[in-house]
Amino acid sequence: MPNIACLVCGKVFCTQSNVNRHVREVHHQKPKPISYAKDMHRFKCMEMVDNDYCDKSFNKKENLITHLNEEHSKNFEILETVGTNIDEKPKRIDLLTHEDVRNIKNSYNIENANGKRHHNDATSVHLWVQECNNKTTGENPIIFYKPQESEEDGFKKEDFCLLIMNSFQKSMLLKFGKNIIAIDGTHGLNGYDLDLVTLLVIDEFNQGFPVAFLFSNRKDTFIYTFFFDCIRDNVGIIQCKTFMSDMEGAFYIGWEKIMGPAQHTLFCSWHVDRAWQCNLSKIANKEKRANVYQALKILQQKTDEGNFQKCLINFVHFLNGDSDTAEFGKYFRENYCSNFTKLAYCFRNNCGINTNMHLESMHKIIKYFYLEGRVVKRLDKGLNAVMKYLRNRSVSRYIDLNKGKNTKQSRLNFVRHNKALNSTYSLVINGDVYTLEKPPQDSSTIQEPYCVTKLNTPRCCENSCSCCGICRHMFSCSCPDFTNNNVICKHIHYVVLHIKNLNIVSSHTPLVEMNECVKILSQDTSEDRTNSSKVSDVYIQHLLN
């Protein structure tokens, strides 16, 4: 809100009407044209410094709070401690003032709570890097540092580059890097044109963990290739199964050049959708725009490769055949027809990842929790927030390993388990392949059957169901819920419950239709049932409902 000053006494008001009322009632004058007091601020620091006020003013309450936390709280704690132990014959430390504390902090580069070691940002970052380099090899997280104005092969003089990867991050990359690698960049952690690029893996709890950070002003293939080259020098070659990035392609070009090709290269679904939304403005007709977007989402979510390719050809012909959609058709043809395997769901079956939500979540936590949603202009503060997040995330993982973790994946698996209890399917069995068909509600509706295959794999991960005693790698299913959402779908739960119920009847009973199994189990009316029999009755009741 504007600060409007009274021309008579200089008092500041928020609105013109308040100024006019003040002039009439206090000065008994006719209001004159107002002027904006640009040099005046609404929030003033009233803390005492050496028997005088701090006398600093701010135009926002948040800036005043930051000033109080950074400039006064720690200094006054020191002064309060010293002031309680003054003798009759004072020593030099008893005469400590606010300015003395500030000078000592600047002289000895004592770290503040926000990571600020020097009033100059570049010097502050350089001091932090020096502190890290003075640590032992296993404790130093810096794997490369190039400040501006320094000479380095392949870099320009004005380039800045900082690579961070501590020993725990290295161990996480070696342990989980062979499965999924995700990478993305974000801005807003400093007031310069320096982006934070994060390399991330997915652990056994299906949680993302950052394994390397890059701060740089460059956003090209060279810097990403150099980034991966430094990582290879520290941990060796990482051959991943799935590599997910944005749609620019520079990330994967650098990865493939250093680490080799990945089995699956995927675009983040959110990035694809955002690109479509931005370019749909090429279609002027709103109705056609909505129809094209709906067709795009249907095409993206196809789970059958043959069906997808037929639909893709028809969709491109449809776009090119209409003058209103021809421009968007040209954009789609140039950007996606050669990369369709990176965006369609049918080509990411069992990849274990669909979006970069782990990276998005991490960046939001850093910005809105560690930086409290404020726009940070200093790089040292952004670095401090990133290192705090890394430390707390490492501690959180240690706690999860020792106490166990109720993950989102386990909650989703439990929901699917309950759905299986309330479902009814016609089950046809052929060896280790189970075909589930939903009974049609009327003669005109026929639903697609799903095939569940039992794999010869022991329980090996935390993506499991404690009720069924299985993990996701023990079965596979043809449904999109299993292939795209990285969960144990309700069809697998249904089959496992069927197998358990058969084992209760007899370990030698041949596999039959599910309806026959329920009929056999329902004949048990003995009053002397064991606890295990009572448990099986609960399952039967759910299956019959």
N, C-alpha and C positions, 0 to 999 in steps of 0.2 A: 504494500500500500504506500502511496506517496506521503512524504513528510512535508507538510505545508506550514510555513512559519508566519507568525503574526508580525506585521511590519512595525508595530508600535513597541512591543516588548521582546519579540524574538521567540516566544513560546511556540512549540511545535505541536501541530495537530494532524490527525489522520485524514480528515476530509475538509472540504471547503466550507461546508455548512457549519462545522464546529468552529472554524476560524471566524466566520461572520458573526456567530452568536457571541463568541468571546469578545470581539471588538465592540459590539453593541452594548453588552451587559457590563463589561469590566472597564473599558476605556470610554464608553458613551460617545462613540464616534460612528460615522457611517463607514461600513466596510469598504476597503479599497481592493483593487486587483491583487490577487495572491501571487506568491512566488514560491517555487520549490526550493527547499533547503537541501541541496544535494550533498552538502558537506556535513550534514547532521545525521545522527543515527539514533534509533529508538532504544537499543539495549546497551546499557553501560555497565562496565565491570566496577563493582564497589568494594573489591577486596583491598585491604590495607597492605602497602608495601613500604617498609621503613618509615612508619608513622605518616604515610601519605597514601592517597588513593591511587590505584593502578591507572585510572583515567583513560582506559581504552574503551571505545564504543564500537558497536556492531549493528548492522542493519537486519540481522537475522538472529533469532534466539538460539538456533543450532550452532552458529559461529561463536556465540558467547559461551555456550556449554563446552565446546571444544577448547576454547581459550582457557577456561577455568580448569579443565582436566589436565591440559598440557603445561600450563605456565604456573599454576598455583598449588595444586593438591600435593604433589610430591615435595616441592620446595618448602611448603609450610609444615609438612610432617617433619622434615629435617630440622627446621627452625624451632618447632615446638619441642622436639626431643632435646635439643641443645639448651633451650631456655629454661628447662626444668632442673638443670644441674649447675646453676651459676653459684660460685663461691663468693666469699667476701673479697678475695683477691682474684678478680677475673683474669682468665687466660685469653689468648687470642681467639680460640674457638668459641668462647662465650660471647664474643663480639661479632659473631657471624650475621651477615645480612642477606637479604634476598639476592642482591647483585653478586655477593661472594659465591653463593651456591650456583648461580647461573654461570659465572666465570669458571668455576671448578669443573662443571659439567662440560663446558666447551673446550677447556684446556686438555682434559683427559679423555674426551670422546666417550663419556659415560652414556650408555644406551637409555633412551627414553622408552616409555611403554609402547609408543607407536612406531619404534624403529628409527627415529630421527637421531642421527649422531652428529650432524652438522647442519648449520642453517642453509648451506649450499647443498642442493639435492645430489648433484653429481659427486661431490666430495663425500657426502653421507653414504652413498652406495659404494663408493670406492673403499671407504673405511670398513664397511661390512664385509666386502670381498677379502680385504686384507686379514680381517679377523678369522674368516673361514680358512684362508690359505695357511694361517699359522697353526691350525689344528692338525692332528695326525691324518694320515691318508684315509683311514676308514671313517673319520668324522667330518671330513671336508665335503660339502655337498656341491661345490662348484666344479664342473668339468670343463668349462670354457668361459672366458670373460674377455670381451673386447670393448673398452670404452671408446667414446667418440674422440676423434683427433689422433688416434693411435693407428699404426700401420700393421696390417695383417694381410696375408696372401688371399686374394679373392674378394676381399672386402674393400669398400670405399672408405675414405678417411672419416666421413661423417656417419658411418654406420655404427650402430650399437648392437651388441649381442651378449646375452647372458644365458648360460645353460646350467640347470640345476638338476642334480640326481644324487641323492644320498645312498648309503649302503643298503638301507631297508628297501628303497625303491628298486635298486638293482636286483635284490633277491626276489621281489614280487614280480618283476618283469621276467626273470628266468623261470619262475614257477608257473606263471599263468600266461605268459606271452605267446605260447604256442597255440592258444585257442583263439581269443578275440583281442584285436587291437583297435582302439578307437582314438581319433585325434580331431581336435577342433580348436579354434582360436576365439578369443574374446577381447574386447577393448573396455575402457572405462576404469582401469586400475591405476592410471597415471594421467597426467595432463599433457603428455607428449604423444607422438604417433607411434607408440610402442604397444604391440599386441602381446597378450599372453597366449601361447600355444601349449596345450596340455596333451600329453600322451597317456592313455589310460588302458588298464586291463580290467577284466571281470573276474572276481575271486570266486571261491566255492560257495559263498553265500549269495551269489548273483549281485554283489555290490561292486560299484566301480572304485578303482584305486588309482590315483595318479602316479605314474612311474617316472615322469620326466617333465620339466618345464622349460620353455623357451621364451625369453623376452627379447624382442628385436623390432627394429623399424622396418625391416625388409619382409616382404610377403611374396616370395618367389620360389621357384624350384631350387635355386642355389642354396638358400638358407635352410630349406627343409632337408635337402640332401646332406648338407653339412651337419645338421642336427642329428640325423640318423647315423651319420658316419661317426660322430663322437660317441653315440650310444653303443655302436658296434665295437668301438675301441675299448669300452668299459665292460660289456657283457657278452660280446661275441655276436654271431648272426642269430637272429630270431626269425624262424620260419612259422608264420602264423596261419591259422586256418581261415580266419575272417578278418578283413580290414575294412573298417567303416570310416568315412570322412565326409567332408562337404562335397559340392559338385564341381569345384574348380579343377581338380585333378592334379594339382601341384604336390599335394601331400603324398598321393600314391606313386607318382612318378619318382619322387625322391626315395620312398620306401623300397620300391621295386629295384631301383638302381643299386641300393646298398644291401638290402636284406634278401632280395629275390622276390618272385611273385607269390601272392597269397592265393589260396584255393578259391576264396570267394572275395570279390571286391564289391562293396555295397555303398549306395548313397543313403544318407540319413533320410528317413521318410519325411521328417519335419522340413528339412531343407528343400526336398522335392516339392512338397505341398506349398511352401512359401514362394518358390520360384514360379509355380503355376499361378498362384494367386496374383503375383505381380504382373505377369504377362497376359493374363486373361483380359486385361484392359484393351488389348488389341482387337477384341470382339466388341463392337459397339452395341449390338442388340443384347439387352439384358437377359431376355429369355433364352437366347441361343448360348449366351455366356454360362448361364446356370446349367443348361443341358450338357455343354461340353465339359464343365467341371465335374458333373455327376458321372459322365462317361469315363473321364480320366481316373476317378477314384475306383470305379468298377474294374477298369483295366488294370490298375495297380494292384488290386486285391485278388486277382485271378491266381488260383493255386495249381492249375493244370497248365503245363508248358505248351502242349499242343493247342489247347483252347486259347491260350494267351496270344500265340503268334497269329492265329486266324483273326482274333478280335483286333489285334494291332494293325494288321493290313487293312481291315475294313474301316477302322477308325481313321487312319491316314487318308484313305480314299474319301471318306465322308468330309474331312476337314478341307481337302483340296477341291472338292466338288462344289463348295459354297463360297461365294465371293466374300461373305461376311466373316467367314472363319479361315479364309485362305492365308492371311498373314500369320495367324496363330499356328496354322498348320505348317508353315515354313519354319517357324521357331521350333515347333515340336519335332519336326523331321531332322533338323540340324543338330539338336541337342540330345535327343532321346532314342532315335531309331537305331543308332549305333551303340547305345549304352543301355538298351532295355533290360539286359540281365542284371544291371545294378539297381534297378528300381522296382521290379515286379516281385510280388511275394512268392511266386512259384519258384524263383531262383534263389531264395534265401531259406529254404526248408532246412530246419535243424541247425541253422547258423547261430542261434542263441541270442541274436540282437536284431532290433528293428529300427531303433532310433538312438540318437546320442543323448538320451535323457540323463545318463549318469554325468556326462560332462556339463550339460545345461544346469543340472542340480548343483554341481560343485561350484560353478561360476556364480550362481545366484547366492549360495551360502557365503562365499567370500565377499560378494558385493554388499549383501543386505544384512549379514550377521556380523562378520568381522570388521567390515567398514561402515556398518550401520546405515547403509543406503546413501551415504554422502559421496559426492563427486570428489575423488581424490586427485590432487594435482601433483603430488610428489611421488616419485617412483619408490623411494625407500619405504613409504607407508604401504604401498601396494605389495612390495616384496615381503614386508613384515606380516601382512595379512595372509599371504600365500604360505609362508613358512609356519605360521600358527595353525592354519588349516591342516597342513601336512603332518605336523606334530600330533594334533588332536585326532586326526584320522588314523594315524598309526597306533595310538593308544586305544582308540575305539576298536580296532581290529584285534588287538591283543586281548581286550576284554571279551570280545565275541568268541574268540578261540577257546577261552577258559570257561566262560559262563554259558555259551550257546547263544544263538540269536533267533528270534522270531522274525524271519524275513518276510518281505512282501510275497516272495515266491511260495513260501510255506503256507501263507494265508490264502493265496489263490488256489493252491492245491487242495486245501481243506474245503474251500467253496465248491470245487469240482467234485470232491468226494461226496459231499452232501447232495449235489445234483444227481450223482450216479445212484444214490440210495432211493431217490424219488423218480427214477426213470424206468421205462420198460422198453426192452428191445427184443427182437427175434434174433437169436444168436446161432450162427452156423460155424462149425469148427472143422478146420482142415489142418491137422497137425498143430503147428505153433501159430497158425493164422486164424484169427477170429473175425468173422464178418458180422457187423451189427446193422440191422435194418429196423427203422422205426415203423411200427404198424401205421398204415395210412388212416387218417381220420375219416376220409371219404374216398370213393373210388377214383376221383379225379386228381388227388394229390399223392404223388409218389416221391419220396425223399431219397436222396442219394445215400447208398450204404457206405459205411466206414470200415476200413480194415485195420485191425490191431495185430501187430506181430510181436510175439514173445522172443526176446533176444537172449543169447547165452552170455549175459553180462551180469556180474555181481553188483550189489549195491556199492556205489563208488563216490557219491557226492551228497551235498546237503539239500539239493533240489529234490526233496523226497516227500512221501506221505507216511507219517508215523502210524496211521491207522491200518494202512495196507502193507507197510513194511517194505516199500519199494522206492527206488529213485527213478529219475526220468530216463536213465540210460538202459533200463531193463526191458522197456517196451517202446514200440513206435506206433504211431497212428497216422492215418492219411488225412485227418481233419485239420483245418487251418488253425484251430486253437492250439494244437500241439506243435505244429511246424513253425508258427509265427510268434507265439506268445511265450515260448520257453516254459511251459507248464505241463503237468501231468493231466491230460484232458479227462473229461468224465467218462469217455469210452474205455480208457485204460482202467480207470477205477472200477467200472462196471465189470470188465473181464476179470480183474483180480478178485473181486467179490464173488464172482461166479466160480472161479477156481477154488477159493477158500471154502465155499459151501459144498462143492463136490468132495473136497478132501475130508470134510466133516462126516459125510455119508459113508465114504469108503475110499481108501487110497487106491483101490483097484477098480473102482467103478468107471466104465467107459464114458467118454465125453458125449453128452447128449444135448438136446435143445434146452435152453434155459427154462422154458415153461415146464418141461418134464422134470428138471431138477427141483424146481419150486414145488411141484406136485409131490415128489418123493419126500422132500423135507417137511412138507405140511402134514404128512401122515404120522409124524412123531407126536403122540399125545400123552406119553407117559408122564406121570406126576413126579417120578423120581429122576428128574433131569439134573444134570450137573451144571455148574456155573458156565462152562463153555457152551453147553446146549442152549442155555438161556440167552447167551450173547448171539448165537446163530438165529434164534427166533426174532430178535430185534431186526436183524438184517432182512429176514424173510418178510416181516411186516412192511418194512420200507419198500421192498421190491414188489410186493403185491399191491401197494397203494397206487 
